[in-house]
Amino acid sequence: MLEYCSLVVFTILGQSAAGLMLLIALSRRETTSAVRITRIAAIILIAAALASLAHLSDPLVSYYTITNAGTSWLSREILFCGLFGASMLLWIFVRRRPLLWLSGALGVAFVYVMSRVYTIPTEPAWNSPFTFWNFLSTSVLLGGSLLLVLDELAAGGRGGRWRVPSGVDPATYVPVG
């Protein structure tokens, strides 16, 4: 039972990291906050990858799982997890706009490949294109939620409230700009 929980953790954390990077790329942020958020997304993806090792019978030979990428969606999932992680690290160090877009695109590709692992004929409820759209919507929802939380933490927990200058009645204060 525990090995299946690790797959749920891998899926949820991987989708969160992908959604976070997709939203960062779409927001056109190229600031230090985008780099900070990308670092957090990379840590989330590393945690996801480590959680997935609990599903293997022998994690020490986990490198064999990628050797069948030509025919196995599971091997492709591991490959795209690595490519997605590498693109995030490259964006952190190089900070060029196309690398941010590449990272967002590889995040979506990772979610697609992840959904293909579950699109199997023996599970009729999952064997449809809706599986990908469910995974992608989960990615965007989790990534957006994380982005809001991280932005709120960066703002010092003000909740989007304006700071009222001293000596001004808060009931009559109207922020400008």
C-alpha positions in Angstrom: 0.0 0.0 0.0 2.8 2.4 0.9 4.4 2.1 -2.6 1.2 3.3 -4.2 1.1 6.3 -1.9 4.5 7.3 -3.2 3.0 7.4 -6.7 0.3 9.7 -5.5 2.9 12.0 -3.9 5.1 11.9 -7.1 2.1 12.7 -9.3 0.8 15.6 -7.1 4.2 17.1 -6.5 5.3 16.7 -10.2 2.1 18.4 -11.4 2.6 21.2 -8.9 6.1 21.9 -10.1 4.9 21.8 -13.8 2.0 24.1 -13.1 4.2 26.5 -11.2 6.7 26.7 -14.1 3.9 27.0 -16.7 2.4 30.0 -14.8 5.8 31.6 -14.3 6.5 31.4 -18.0 3.1 32.7 -18.9 3.3 35.6 -16.4 6.4 36.9 -18.2 8.3 37.3 -15.0 12.0 37.5 -15.4 12.8 38.8 -11.9 14.6 37.5 -8.9 11.2 36.3 -7.5 10.8 34.1 -10.6 14.2 32.6 -10.0 13.2 32.1 -6.3 10.0 30.4 -7.3 11.8 28.2 -9.8 14.1 27.1 -7.1 11.1 26.1 -5.0 9.6 24.3 -8.0 12.9 22.4 -8.5 12.9 21.4 -4.9 9.3 20.2 -5.3 10.3 18.1 -8.3 13.3 16.6 -6.5 11.0 15.6 -3.7 8.6 14.1 -6.2 11.4 12.1 -7.8 12.6 10.9 -4.4 9.1 9.8 -3.5 8.8 7.8 -6.7 11.9 5.7 -5.7 9.7 4.2 -2.9 7.7 2.5 -5.7 10.7 0.6 -7.0 11.6 -2.8 -5.5 15.3 -1.8 -5.5 16.0 1.9 -5.8 19.7 1.3 -6.3 19.1 0.0 -9.8 16.5 2.7 -10.7 18.6 3.8 -13.6 17.3 0.7 -15.5 13.8 2.2 -15.5 14.9 4.7 -18.2 16.4 2.2 -20.6 13.1 1.5 -22.4 12.1 5.1 -23.3 11.5 4.1 -26.9 8.4 2.0 -26.1 7.5 2.6 -22.4 5.5 5.6 -21.2 6.9 5.0 -17.7 10.4 5.3 -18.9 9.5 8.4 -20.8 7.9 9.8 -17.7 11.2 9.4 -15.9 13.1 10.9 -18.8 10.8 13.9 -19.0 11.0 14.4 -15.3 14.8 14.7 -15.7 14.6 17.0 -18.7 12.1 19.2 -16.9 14.3 19.4 -13.9 17.4 20.2 -16.0 15.5 22.9 -17.8 14.6 24.6 -14.5 18.2 24.5 -13.3 19.4 25.9 -16.7 16.9 28.8 -16.4 18.0 29.5 -12.8 21.7 29.8 -13.9 21.4 31.3 -17.3 18.2 33.4 -17.0 17.3 33.7 -20.6 13.6 34.1 -21.6 13.6 31.2 -24.1 14.8 28.9 -21.3 11.9 29.9 -19.1 9.5 29.1 -22.0 11.3 25.8 -22.5 10.9 24.9 -18.9 7.2 25.7 -19.0 6.8 23.6 -22.2 8.7 20.7 -20.7 6.5 20.9 -17.7 3.4 20.5 -19.8 5.2 17.7 -21.8 6.0 16.0 -18.5 2.4 16.2 -17.4 1.3 14.8 -20.8 3.7 11.8 -20.5 2.6 11.3 -16.9 -1.0 11.1 -18.0 -0.1 8.6 -20.7 1.1 6.2 -18.0 -2.4 6.1 -16.7 -4.2 6.0 -20.1 -4.5 2.2 -20.3 -7.2 0.0 -21.8 -7.6 -2.0 -18.6 -8.9 1.1 -16.8 -11.8 2.3 -19.0 -12.4 5.4 -16.8 -8.8 6.6 -17.4 -8.5 5.5 -21.0 -9.5 8.8 -22.7 -8.0 12.1 -23.6 -9.7 13.6 -20.5 -7.0 12.0 -18.4 -4.5 14.5 -19.8 -6.8 17.4 -19.4 -7.5 16.4 -15.8 -3.8 16.2 -15.1 -3.2 19.5 -16.8 -6.0 21.3 -14.9 -4.6 19.8 -11.6 -1.2 21.2 -12.5 -2.6 24.7 -13.2 -4.7 24.7 -10.0 -1.9 23.4 -7.8 0.7 25.6 -9.4 -1.6 28.7 -9.2 -2.3 28.0 -5.5 1.4 27.6 -4.8 2.2 30.8 -6.7 -0.4 32.7 -4.7 1.0 31.4 -1.4 4.6 32.1 -2.4 3.7 35.7 -3.5 1.8 36.2 -0.2 4.8 35.0 1.8 7.1 37.3 -0.3 4.8 40.2 0.4 5.2 39.6 4.1 1.7 38.3 4.7 0.0 41.6 4.1 -2.8 39.9 2.3 -2.7 42.5 -0.5 -3.6 45.3 1.8 -2.1 48.7 1.4 0.0 50.2 4.1 -1.7 53.3 5.5 0.8 56.1 6.0 1.1 57.3 9.6 -1.2 60.1 10.6 -3.9 59.2 8.0 -7.3 57.8 9.0 -7.5 54.2 7.6 -11.2 54.6 7.0 -10.7 57.4 4.5 -7.4 56.3 3.0 -7.5 55.6 -0.8 -4.4 54.1 -2.2 -3.0 55.7 -5.5 -1.3 53.5 -8.1 
